[in-house]
């Protein structure tokens, strides 16, 4: 496990995942990346600057009271985590490019079995204005993780060993007229688990093709009509399924500091006949927003309801309502506080079609608090705490509670 899991909810680039795709096809949260963010004043450096590269190093000491996310026979340990990273940014009149490579290692002093966890991530994001009307976008985010990440939809909420998550998106936006534009996107996302038995039951490839039509109805309000297809193919398990989304929405800019994107509509999903799942037809909704209410202080909100990969053996999907809230409060130029709250309500109903009593709900809450103190321009002291509780009364093997705390230093140079 990387101890950098105690950061506020955000993607690799410090913002909510785009509304154009469900969260499972968005950017994974990598613990090391969160701790090794590039300072805002350095993001403007580009191909015409003397120093487009920045380097980071972090070390943390922490304590985890439930290493294997179990309800009974819990294991606990103090740990040391070290991580390093390199970031690159470039910008010209047509091109914007950012890249980050980071990795970390965590040593658990008293964990049974293997004492080390390793994590790493490679992230690329680029935008190129091909013509005055056509803009091409590309992003790829690959992370090797050792602990569950509640912000990545479709992954297990429990410790299942090491796994790799990769998400690549290519997109084109074309401005047909002053008020009408279209966006076309394709996303490719594989999940690979190191443990063979887990990869056989949950390893898969998710794809998403989306086409949206956008009308500028008011100077700051854009209406959106969108259609998506979402084939999901498992490597071994007979859990393949095919989803479609029919959505309407709005992208609203209240001010440069206050923005909201929302989509809503219907989801239709067909399942592999070998798994004997009934087809699903139900509502789908997603929204994200951010508000910078004062300098160095902001709030963010992410919401999603729909199906996603179950993360359990024998079930292709679950119905999930998830909401994430984070706040950053600047106290002084050197001191800031962060808080985050993630809530998931999961409904599993695919295990035994002949027995409706096999259906059950799961509620997961993750709460985090942290503080940053800038000792010098390039040295930051961090402390943080995360509490996670998984409540599934009708499936006790899923339930657990967990406390993780840390203190550490981040250095940029």
C-alpha positions as CSV (number, residue, x, y, z in Angstrom):
1,X,0.0,0.0,0.0
2,X,1.2,3.5,-0.7
3,X,0.5,5.7,2.3
4,X,-0.4,8.6,0.0
5,X,-4.0,7.4,0.0
6,X,-4.9,10.1,2.5
7,X,-5.3,12.9,0.0
8,X,-8.6,14.6,-0.9
9,X,-10.6,13.0,-3.7
10,X,-9.3,14.1,-7.1
11,X,-7.9,12.7,-10.3
12,X,-4.3,12.9,-11.4
13,X,-4.7,16.5,-12.6
14,X,-6.3,17.8,-9.4
15,X,-9.9,18.1,-10.9
16,X,-13.0,16.0,-11.1
17,X,-13.1,13.4,-13.8
18,X,-14.7,14.6,-17.0
19,X,-18.5,14.4,-17.2
20,X,-18.3,12.8,-20.7
21,X,-17.5,9.4,-19.3
22,X,-18.5,7.4,-16.3
23,X,-16.0,7.4,-13.5
24,X,-14.7,3.9,-14.1
25,X,-13.3,5.1,-17.4
26,X,-11.9,8.3,-16.0
27,X,-8.6,8.8,-14.3
28,X,-7.5,6.6,-11.4
29,X,-6.3,8.1,-8.3
30,X,-2.7,7.2,-7.6
31,X,-1.5,7.8,-4.1
32,X,2.0,8.8,-5.1
33,X,0.7,11.2,-7.7
34,X,-1.4,13.0,-5.2
35,X,1.5,13.6,-2.9
36,X,3.8,14.6,-5.7
37,X,1.7,17.3,-7.4
38,X,3.5,20.0,-9.2
39,X,3.1,23.4,-7.5
40,X,0.7,25.7,-9.4
41,X,3.3,28.3,-10.1
42,X,5.3,25.7,-12.1
43,X,2.5,24.5,-14.3
44,X,2.9,27.4,-16.7
45,X,6.5,26.4,-17.6
46,X,6.6,24.9,-21.1
47,X,8.6,24.3,-24.1
48,X,9.7,27.9,-24.2
49,X,10.8,27.9,-20.6
50,X,14.2,27.1,-19.2
51,X,12.9,24.5,-16.7
52,X,10.0,22.4,-18.1
53,X,10.9,19.5,-15.7
54,X,10.2,19.3,-12.0
55,X,11.2,16.6,-9.6
56,X,9.6,15.5,-6.3
57,X,10.4,13.3,-3.4
58,X,8.3,12.3,-0.4
59,X,8.7,10.3,2.7
60,X,6.0,9.3,5.2
61,X,5.6,7.4,8.4
62,X,2.2,6.0,9.2
63,X,0.0,3.4,10.9
64,X,-2.6,1.1,9.4
65,X,-4.9,-0.8,11.8
66,X,-6.5,-3.2,9.3
67,X,-4.0,-4.2,6.6
68,X,-6.1,-6.8,4.9
69,X,-9.5,-5.1,5.2
70,X,-11.1,-7.9,7.3
71,X,-13.8,-7.8,10.0
72,X,-12.1,-10.3,12.3
73,X,-8.4,-11.5,12.8
74,X,-7.2,-8.0,11.9
75,X,-3.5,-7.3,11.3
76,X,-2.0,-3.9,12.0
77,X,1.4,-2.3,11.4
78,X,3.4,0.9,11.3
79,X,5.0,1.6,7.9
80,X,7.4,3.8,6.0
81,X,6.7,5.0,2.5
82,X,9.0,6.7,0.1
83,X,8.1,8.0,-3.4
84,X,9.7,10.0,-6.2
85,X,8.5,11.5,-9.4
86,X,9.3,13.6,-12.4
87,X,6.8,16.0,-14.2
88,X,7.0,17.7,-17.5
89,X,4.8,20.5,-19.0
90,X,4.9,22.1,-22.4
91,X,2.8,24.7,-24.1
92,X,2.7,26.6,-27.4
93,X,0.0,28.4,-29.3
94,X,-1.5,25.1,-30.4
95,X,-0.1,22.4,-28.1
96,X,-0.6,21.8,-24.5
97,X,1.2,18.8,-23.0
98,X,1.8,17.4,-19.5
99,X,3.5,14.2,-18.4
100,X,4.2,12.6,-15.0
101,X,6.1,9.5,-14.0
102,X,6.2,8.4,-10.3
103,X,6.7,5.4,-8.1
104,X,6.8,4.5,-4.5
105,X,7.6,1.7,-2.1
106,X,6.0,1.0,1.3
107,X,7.6,-1.2,4.1
108,X,5.3,-2.6,6.8
109,X,7.2,-3.5,9.9
110,X,4.9,-6.2,11.3
111,X,2.7,-7.2,8.4
112,X,2.4,-11.0,8.0
113,X,4.0,-12.4,4.8
114,X,5.3,-9.9,2.3
115,X,6.6,-6.7,3.9
116,X,6.8,-4.5,0.8
117,X,4.2,-2.9,-1.5
118,X,5.1,-1.2,-4.7
119,X,3.2,1.4,-6.7
120,X,3.8,3.4,-9.8
121,X,2.0,5.6,-12.4
122,X,2.6,7.0,-15.8
123,X,0.3,9.9,-16.9
124,X,0.2,11.8,-20.2
125,X,-2.3,14.5,-21.2
126,X,-2.2,16.5,-24.5
127,X,-4.3,18.8,-26.5
128,X,-3.6,20.0,-30.0
129,X,-5.5,22.6,-32.0
130,X,-5.3,21.1,-35.5
131,X,-7.4,23.8,-37.1
132,X,-9.4,26.8,-35.9
133,X,-12.4,24.4,-35.6
134,X,-10.9,21.0,-34.7
135,X,-9.1,20.2,-31.4
136,X,-7.7,16.8,-30.7
137,X,-7.2,15.5,-27.2
138,X,-5.3,12.5,-25.8
139,X,-4.8,11.2,-22.3
140,X,-3.4,7.9,-20.9
141,X,-3.2,7.1,-17.3
142,X,-1.7,3.8,-16.1
143,X,-1.3,2.9,-12.4
144,X,0.1,-0.1,-10.6
145,X,-1.7,-0.2,-7.2
146,X,-1.6,-2.3,-4.1
147,X,-4.7,-1.1,-2.2
148,X,-8.4,-0.6,-3.1
149,X,-9.3,2.8,-4.4
150,X,-12.9,3.8,-3.8
151,X,-12.8,6.5,-6.5
152,X,-12.2,4.0,-9.3
153,X,-15.6,2.5,-10.1
154,X,-15.7,-1.2,-10.6
155,X,-12.7,-2.1,-8.4
156,X,-13.1,-4.0,-5.2
157,X,-13.5,-2.1,-1.9
158,X,-11.3,-4.7,-0.2
159,X,-7.6,-5.6,-0.3
160,X,-7.2,-8.1,-3.2
161,X,-3.5,-7.7,-3.8
162,X,-1.7,-5.8,-6.5
163,X,-3.5,-4.8,-9.7
164,X,-3.0,-2.5,-12.7
165,X,-5.5,0.0,-14.0
166,X,-5.0,1.8,-17.3
167,X,-7.2,4.3,-19.1
168,X,-6.5,5.8,-22.5
169,X,-8.8,8.3,-24.2
170,X,-8.7,9.9,-27.6
171,X,-11.1,12.6,-28.5
172,X,-11.9,15.2,-31.1
173,X,-14.0,18.4,-30.7
174,X,-15.3,20.2,-33.7
175,X,-16.8,23.7,-33.7
176,X,-19.4,23.6,-36.5
177,X,-20.7,27.1,-35.8
178,X,-20.6,29.8,-33.1
179,X,-23.2,27.9,-31.0
180,X,-23.0,24.3,-32.2
181,X,-20.2,21.8,-31.6
182,X,-19.6,18.0,-31.4
183,X,-17.4,15.8,-29.3
184,X,-16.4,12.3,-30.2
185,X,-14.5,10.1,-27.7
186,X,-13.1,6.6,-27.4
187,X,-11.8,5.1,-24.1
188,X,-9.9,1.8,-23.6
189,X,-9.5,0.6,-20.0
190,X,-8.1,-2.8,-18.9
191,X,-8.1,-4.1,-15.3
192,X,-5.3,-6.7,-14.6
193,X,-4.9,-8.4,-11.3
194,X,-1.6,-10.0,-10.2
195,X,-3.3,-12.9,-8.5
196,X,-4.3,-15.4,-11.2
197,X,-7.6,-16.5,-9.5
198,X,-8.7,-12.9,-9.1
199,X,-7.7,-12.0,-12.7
200,X,-9.7,-15.0,-13.9
201,X,-12.8,-13.8,-12.1
202,X,-12.6,-10.0,-12.3
203,X,-9.9,-9.2,-15.0
204,X,-11.5,-7.4,-17.9
205,X,-11.4,-4.8,-20.6
206,X,-13.9,-1.9,-20.6
207,X,-14.4,0.3,-23.7
208,X,-16.5,3.4,-24.2
209,X,-17.4,5.2,-27.4
210,X,-19.3,8.5,-27.0
211,X,-20.8,11.1,-29.3
212,X,-22.1,14.3,-27.9
213,X,-23.9,17.3,-29.5
214,X,-23.5,20.7,-27.8
215,X,-25.6,23.8,-28.2
216,X,-24.6,27.2,-26.5
217,X,-28.0,28.3,-25.4
218,X,-26.8,31.1,-23.2
219,X,-23.3,32.8,-23.0
220,X,-22.4,30.5,-20.0
221,X,-24.8,27.6,-20.5
222,X,-24.3,24.7,-23.0
223,X,-27.0,22.1,-23.5
224,X,-25.7,18.6,-24.3
225,X,-27.3,15.5,-26.0
226,X,-25.1,12.4,-25.7
227,X,-25.1,8.7,-26.7
228,X,-22.5,6.1,-25.4
229,X,-21.8,2.5,-25.9
230,X,-19.9,0.5,-23.3
231,X,-18.8,-3.1,-24.1
232,X,-17.2,-5.0,-21.2
233,X,-15.3,-8.2,-21.9
234,X,-13.8,-10.4,-19.2
235,X,-10.7,-12.4,-19.8
236,X,-12.1,-15.7,-18.5
237,X,-15.3,-15.3,-16.5
238,X,-18.6,-15.5,-18.4
239,X,-19.6,-12.0,-17.3
240,X,-19.4,-10.1,-20.6
241,X,-22.0,-7.3,-21.0
242,X,-22.9,-4.5,-23.3
243,X,-24.2,-1.1,-22.2
244,X,-25.8,1.9,-23.9
245,X,-26.5,5.3,-22.4
246,X,-29.0,7.9,-23.7
247,X,-28.3,11.2,-22.0
248,X,-29.1,14.9,-21.8
249,X,-27.2,17.4,-19.8
250,X,-25.8,20.9,-19.2
251,X,-22.3,22.4,-18.8
252,X,-22.7,25.5,-16.7
253,X,-20.1,28.2,-16.1
254,X,-21.3,30.5,-13.3
255,X,-18.0,32.2,-13.1
256,X,-14.3,31.4,-13.8
257,X,-14.2,29.9,-10.3
258,X,-17.6,28.1,-10.3
259,X,-18.4,25.4,-12.8
260,X,-20.9,22.5,-13.0
261,X,-21.4,19.6,-15.5
262,X,-24.3,17.3,-15.3
263,X,-25.7,14.4,-17.3
264,X,-28.9,12.3,-16.8
265,X,-31.0,9.8,-18.7
266,X,-31.3,6.0,-19.2
267,X,-28.9,3.1,-19.2
268,X,-29.6,-0.2,-21.1
269,X,-27.4,-3.2,-20.5
270,X,-27.4,-6.7,-22.0
271,X,-25.6,-9.6,-20.4
272,X,-23.8,-12.7,-21.6
273,X,-26.4,-15.5,-21.9
274,X,-24.0,-17.9,-20.2
275,X,-24.4,-15.9,-17.0
276,X,-28.2,-15.9,-17.1
277,X,-28.5,-12.3,-16.0
278,X,-31.7,-10.4,-16.9
279,X,-31.2,-7.3,-19.1
280,X,-31.0,-4.0,-17.1
281,X,-32.8,-0.9,-17.9
282,X,-32.7,2.0,-15.4
283,X,-31.8,5.6,-14.7
284,X,-28.3,7.0,-15.1
285,X,-27.0,10.2,-13.7
286,X,-23.6,11.9,-13.1
287,X,-22.5,15.4,-12.1
288,X,-19.4,17.2,-11.0
289,X,-18.7,20.7,-9.9
290,X,-16.0,22.9,-8.4
291,X,-16.1,26.2,-6.7
292,X,-13.1,28.3,-5.7
293,X,-14.7,30.5,-3.1
294,X,-11.5,32.3,-2.1
295,X,-7.8,32.2,-2.8
296,X,-6.3,28.8,-2.1
297,X,-9.7,27.5,-0.9
298,X,-12.2,25.4,-2.9
299,X,-14.9,22.7,-2.8
300,X,-15.6,19.9,-5.2
301,X,-18.4,17.5,-5.7
302,X,-18.8,14.3,-7.8
303,X,-21.9,12.2,-8.1
304,X,-22.8,9.1,-10.1
305,X,-25.6,6.6,-10.3
306,X,-25.7,3.6,-12.6
307,X,-24.2,0.1,-13.0
308,X,-20.5,-0.7,-12.7
309,X,-18.4,-3.8,-12.5
310,X,-19.3,-5.6,-9.2
311,X,-15.8,-6.3,-8.0
312,X,-17.1,-9.6,-6.7
313,X,-16.9,-13.2,-8.0
314,X,-20.0,-14.4,-9.9
315,X,-21.6,-11.0,-10.6
316,X,-21.1,-8.9,-13.7
317,X,-22.4,-5.6,-12.3
318,X,-23.9,-3.9,-9.3
319,X,-26.1,-0.8,-9.1
320,X,-24.1,1.9,-7.4
321,X,-24.8,5.4,-6.1
322,X,-21.6,7.2,-5.3
323,X,-20.9,10.7,-4.1
324,X,-17.6,12.4,-3.3
325,X,-17.0,15.7,-1.6
326,X,-13.7,17.5,-1.0
327,X,-12.7,20.8,0.4
328,X,-9.4,22.7,0.6
329,X,-9.3,25.6,3.1
330,X,-6.3,28.0,3.0
331,X,-5.6,29.4,6.5
332,X,-2.4,31.4,5.8
333,X,-0.1,31.4,2.8
334,X,1.8,28.6,4.5
335,X,-1.0,26.5,6.1
336,X,-4.0,24.7,4.6
337,X,-6.4,22.0,5.6
338,X,-8.1,19.4,3.4
339,X,-11.1,17.2,4.0
340,X,-12.8,14.5,1.9
341,X,-15.9,12.3,2.1
342,X,-16.8,9.4,-0.3
343,X,-20.0,7.4,0.1
344,X,-21.0,4.3,-2.0
345,X,-24.3,2.5,-1.8
346,X,-24.0,-0.8,-3.8
347,X,-26.9,-3.1,-4.6
348,X,-26.0,-6.7,-5.7
349,X,-28.8,-8.7,-7.3
350,X,-27.2,-11.1,-9.7
351,X,-26.1,-14.1,-7.6
352,X,-29.3,-16.3,-7.5
353,X,-32.1,-15.3,-9.9
354,X,-34.5,-17.9,-8.4
355,X,-34.1,-16.6,-4.8
356,X,-34.7,-12.9,-4.4
357,X,-33.4,-13.1,-0.8
358,X,-29.9,-13.4,-2.2
359,X,-30.0,-9.7,-3.1
360,X,-28.2,-7.4,-0.6
361,X,-26.9,-3.9,-0.1
362,X,-23.5,-2.6,0.8
363,X,-22.7,0.9,2.2
364,X,-19.1,2.2,2.2
365,X,-18.0,5.5,3.8
366,X,-14.5,6.9,3.6
367,X,-13.7,10.1,5.5
368,X,-10.3,11.9,5.4
369,X,-8.7,14.9,7.0
370,X,-5.3,16.4,6.4
371,X,-3.1,19.5,6.7
372,X,-0.2,21.0,4.8
373,X,2.4,23.4,6.2
374,X,4.9,25.0,3.8
375,X,8.2,25.0,5.7
376,X,10.0,26.5,2.8
377,X,9.1,27.2,-0.9
378,X,10.0,23.6,-1.8
379,X,9.4,21.7,1.5
380,X,6.0,20.8,2.8
381,X,5.0,19.1,6.1
382,X,1.9,16.9,5.7
383,X,-0.3,15.0,8.2
384,X,-3.4,13.0,7.4
385,X,-6.0,10.6,8.6
386,X,-8.5,8.3,6.8
387,X,-11.3,6.3,8.3
388,X,-13.1,3.7,6.1
389,X,-16.1,1.6,7.1
390,X,-17.8,-1.1,4.9
391,X,-21.2,-2.2,6.1
392,X,-22.9,-5.2,4.5
393,X,-25.1,-6.8,7.2
394,X,-26.3,-9.6,4.9
395,X,-22.8,-10.4,3.6
396,X,-20.6,-10.1,6.6
397,X,-17.5,-11.2,4.8
398,X,-17.5,-7.9,3.0
399,X,-17.7,-5.7,6.2
400,X,-14.7,-4.1,7.8
401,X,-13.4,-0.9,9.5
402,X,-10.0,0.7,8.9
403,X,-8.0,3.6,10.3
404,X,-4.9,5.0,8.6
405,X,-2.8,7.9,9.8
406,X,0.5,9.4,8.6
407,X,3.0,12.3,8.8
408,X,5.6,13.1,6.2
409,X,7.6,15.6,4.1
410,X,7.2,16.5,0.4
411,X,10.1,18.1,-1.5
412,X,10.1,19.7,-4.9
413,X,13.2,20.7,-6.8
